[in-house]
Amino acid sequence: MFDFTMSEEQIKLRDEAREFTKWVPREMILAMDAEEIQFPREYLTECGKRNLLGIRIPKEYGGRGLGWVEDTLVAEEIGVASYSLACIWGVGADIVCEAIVKYGSEELKQSIVVPLLKGETFAAECLTEPRGGSDFFGATTKARRDGSDWIISGQKRFIVGAEGADWFMVYAVTDPGAPPHKRMTCFMVPRTKGVESKYIYGLMGVRGGGAGRLLLDEVRVPERYALNGVNNGFEVFMTNMIPERLGTAAMTIGSVRPALEIATSYTSRRKAFGQPIMNFQAVGFKVADCAMTMDAMRSMAYTTALAIDSGKADAGRIRRMVSQTKKFITEGAWQVANNCMQVMGGIGYTNVFPIERILRDIRLSMIWVGTNEIMQQIIQTEWYKEHARNMKTNATRDVEPDAVSAHETDEKVYE
């Protein structure tokens, strides 16, 4: 984030995150990309020791008890080392822990959140299924009641941390005949009998995060492991969309930032036709565009974080702003990564520099935690609602009459 917007405490927190990112071993990053490491437990353990997990989680459970602005600035710095590391950082400590703290029992907070934020245990969120991703309500994973327990069967896929997690946050259909918003329950499922993680995908990028398929075969869990009670999983889902999408946006800024830094250094040193190639507008202008895009991305992330922290924006506006932020930043980051590779020429397409890995990693950002097409649908829906409210309340000047021929109402044909 912008240093001129930060308090002294925020700068100190940012610097803590930077020091942790500097600690990350080069060998870990390379081994994860080569899929020699399936899940970097030692990374999360070290992060827990430094109290950099759960920035927004209350201190009583081991978090920092801070806001979205702080979470966003830490997420950017965490993303610098590796997008894959940032993803596993965010899934357990931001997404799963927030849901448990808000909707879970004290038992779950103590048994999952506390050790997770210490880096002793790990958790994964399980949304996507083989038959669909964006179609959340079309889930086929089911749970049936058996006394005071529920028996869960089904499959989830593309689960970050499937290979390393000790707990899984699983959405299952518990009332098939109910309306979509009332048919699902969110369960915390331990790695127990009937739980199997299978097949590490051959991912284009973001490797080493233990992404796989989760098989649930007659898994028994007590009803007290249901977050927000039975058939109320939709509220948990909606709550999680903020940390999923805003968190993704913030870490994406950090993960593409090194591409711009590397491209800037390279183009200021590389010479052609007797001068540094940064002096050629075909190169320098692309780098300038990247710098401008990065600042615009940060501005949107910071503004959205402020909107949530303020408590003054309604739920619909928050949904719109978060969706805009996720879409704008991930698409902007993809543009930055491509431009940085372009100005470096052929060497940028090799593994002599990490630009090619960054580009492969960033491509996921436009797909996961809600595709950008879904983001656009949410933006459209919420914007039209917001516009209708504003027009109804005469919140702003009606500019439509401020045209010379505005009185020609016969020309305004709508049907």
PECOR-V601079 format. One record per residue. N is the residue number from 1. RES is the residue in three letters. SS is DSSP state (H for helix, E for strand, C for the rest). Layout:
# PECOR-V601079
{{N RES SS} {N RES SS}}
This chain:
# PECOR-V601079
{{1 MET C} {2 PHE C} {3 ASP H} {4 PHE H} {5 THR H} {6 MET C} {7 SER C} {8 GLU H} {9 GLU H} {10 GLN H} {11 ILE H} {12 LYS H} {13 LEU H} {14 ARG H} {15 ASP H} {16 GLU H} {17 ALA H} {18 ARG H} {19 GLU H} {20 PHE H} {21 THR H} {22 LYS H} {23 TRP H} {24 VAL C} {25 PRO C} {26 ARG H} {27 GLU H} {28 MET H} {29 ILE H} {30 LEU H} {31 ALA H} {32 MET H} {33 ASP H} {34 ALA C} {35 GLU C} {36 GLU C} {37 ILE C} {38 GLN C} {39 PHE E} {40 PRO C} {41 ARG H} {42 GLU H} {43 TYR H} {44 LEU H} {45 THR H} {46 GLU H} {47 CYS H} {48 GLY H} {49 LYS H} {50 ARG C} {51 ASN C} {52 LEU C} {53 LEU C} {54 GLY C} {55 ILE C} {56 ARG C} {57 ILE C} {58 PRO C} {59 LYS H} {60 GLU H} {61 TYR H} {62 GLY C} {63 GLY C} {64 ARG C} {65 GLY C} {66 LEU C} {67 GLY C} {68 TRP H} {69 VAL H} {70 GLU H} {71 ASP H} {72 THR H} {73 LEU H} {74 VAL H} {75 ALA H} {76 GLU H} {77 GLU H} {78 ILE H} {79 GLY H} {80 VAL C} {81 ALA C} {82 SER C} {83 TYR H} {84 SER H} {85 LEU H} {86 ALA H} {87 CYS H} {88 ILE H} {89 TRP H} {90 GLY H} {91 VAL H} {92 GLY H} {93 ALA H} {94 ASP H} {95 ILE H} {96 VAL H} {97 CYS H} {98 GLU H} {99 ALA H} {100 ILE H} {101 VAL H} {102 LYS H} {103 TYR H} {104 GLY C} {105 SER C} {106 GLU H} {107 GLU H} {108 LEU H} {109 LYS H} {110 GLN H} {111 SER H} {112 ILE H} {113 VAL H} {114 VAL H} {115 PRO H} {116 LEU H} {117 LEU H} {118 LYS C} {119 GLY C} {120 GLU C} {121 THR C} {122 PHE C} {123 ALA E} {124 ALA E} {125 GLU E} {126 CYS E} {127 LEU C} {128 THR C} {129 GLU E} {130 PRO C} {131 ARG C} {132 GLY E} {133 GLY C} {134 SER C} {135 ASP C} {136 PHE H} {137 PHE H} {138 GLY H} {139 ALA C} {140 THR C} {141 THR C} {142 LYS E} {143 ALA E} {144 ARG E} {145 ARG E} {146 ASP E} {147 GLY C} {148 SER C} {149 ASP E} {150 TRP E} {151 ILE E} {152 ILE E} {153 SER E} {154 GLY E} {155 GLN E} {156 LYS E} {157 ARG E} {158 PHE E} {159 ILE E} {160 VAL C} {161 GLY C} {162 ALA C} {163 GLU C} {164 GLY C} {165 ALA C} {166 ASP C} {167 TRP E} {168 PHE E} {169 MET E} {170 VAL E} {171 TYR E} {172 ALA E} {173 VAL E} {174 THR C} {175 ASP C} {176 PRO C} {177 GLY C} {178 ALA C} {179 PRO C} {180 PRO H} {181 HIS H} {182 LYS H} {183 ARG C} {184 MET E} {185 THR E} {186 CYS E} {187 PHE E} {188 MET E} {189 VAL E} {190 PRO E} {191 ARG C} {192 THR C} {193 LYS C} {194 GLY C} {195 VAL E} {196 GLU E} {197 SER E} {198 LYS E} {199 TYR E} {200 ILE E} {201 TYR C} {202 GLY C} {203 LEU C} {204 MET C} {205 GLY C} {206 VAL C} {207 ARG C} {208 GLY C} {209 GLY E} {210 GLY C} {211 ALA C} {212 GLY E} {213 ARG E} {214 LEU E} {215 LEU E} {216 LEU E} {217 ASP E} {218 GLU E} {219 VAL E} {220 ARG E} {221 VAL E} {222 PRO E} {223 GLU H} {224 ARG H} {225 TYR H} {226 ALA E} {227 LEU E} {228 ASN C} {229 GLY C} {230 VAL C} {231 ASN C} {232 ASN C} {233 GLY H} {234 PHE H} {235 GLU H} {236 VAL H} {237 PHE H} {238 MET H} {239 THR H} {240 ASN H} {241 MET H} {242 ILE H} {243 PRO H} {244 GLU H} {245 ARG H} {246 LEU H} {247 GLY H} {248 THR H} {249 ALA H} {250 ALA H} {251 MET H} {252 THR H} {253 ILE H} {254 GLY H} {255 SER H} {256 VAL H} {257 ARG H} {258 PRO H} {259 ALA H} {260 LEU H} {261 GLU H} {262 ILE H} {263 ALA H} {264 THR H} {265 SER H} {266 TYR H} {267 THR H} {268 SER H} {269 ARG H} {270 ARG C} {271 LYS E} {272 ALA E} {273 PHE C} {274 GLY C} {275 GLN E} {276 PRO E} {277 ILE H} {278 MET H} {279 ASN H} {280 PHE C} {281 GLN H} {282 ALA H} {283 VAL H} {284 GLY H} {285 PHE H} {286 LYS H} {287 VAL H} {288 ALA H} {289 ASP H} {290 CYS H} {291 ALA H} {292 MET H} {293 THR H} {294 MET H} {295 ASP H} {296 ALA H} {297 MET H} {298 ARG H} {299 SER H} {300 MET H} {301 ALA H} {302 TYR H} {303 THR H} {304 THR H} {305 ALA H} {306 LEU H} {307 ALA H} {308 ILE H} {309 ASP H} {310 SER H} {311 GLY C} {312 LYS C} {313 ALA C} {314 ASP C} {315 ALA H} {316 GLY H} {317 ARG H} {318 ILE H} {319 ARG H} {320 ARG H} {321 MET H} {322 VAL H} {323 SER H} {324 GLN H} {325 THR H} {326 LYS H} {327 LYS H} {328 PHE H} {329 ILE H} {330 THR H} {331 GLU H} {332 GLY H} {333 ALA H} {334 TRP H} {335 GLN H} {336 VAL H} {337 ALA H} {338 ASN H} {339 ASN H} {340 CYS H} {341 MET H} {342 GLN H} {343 VAL H} {344 MET H} {345 GLY H} {346 GLY H} {347 ILE H} {348 GLY H} {349 TYR H} {350 THR C} {351 ASN C} {352 VAL C} {353 PHE C} {354 PRO C} {355 ILE H} {356 GLU H} {357 ARG H} {358 ILE H} {359 LEU H} {360 ARG H} {361 ASP H} {362 ILE H} {363 ARG H} {364 LEU H} {365 SER H} {366 MET H} {367 ILE C} {368 TRP C} {369 VAL C} {370 GLY C} {371 THR C} {372 ASN H} {373 GLU H} {374 ILE H} {375 MET H} {376 GLN H} {377 GLN H} {378 ILE H} {379 ILE H} {380 GLN H} {381 THR H} {382 GLU H} {383 TRP H} {384 TYR H} {385 LYS H} {386 GLU H} {387 HIS H} {388 ALA H} {389 ARG H} {390 ASN H} {391 MET H} {392 LYS H} {393 THR C} {394 ASN C} {395 ALA C} {396 THR C} {397 ARG C} {398 ASP C} {399 VAL C} {400 GLU C} {401 PRO C} {402 ASP C} {403 ALA C} {404 VAL C} {405 SER C} {406 ALA C} {407 HIS C} {408 GLU C} {409 THR H} {410 ASP H} {411 GLU H} {412 LYS C} {413 VAL C} {414 TYR C} {415 GLU C}}
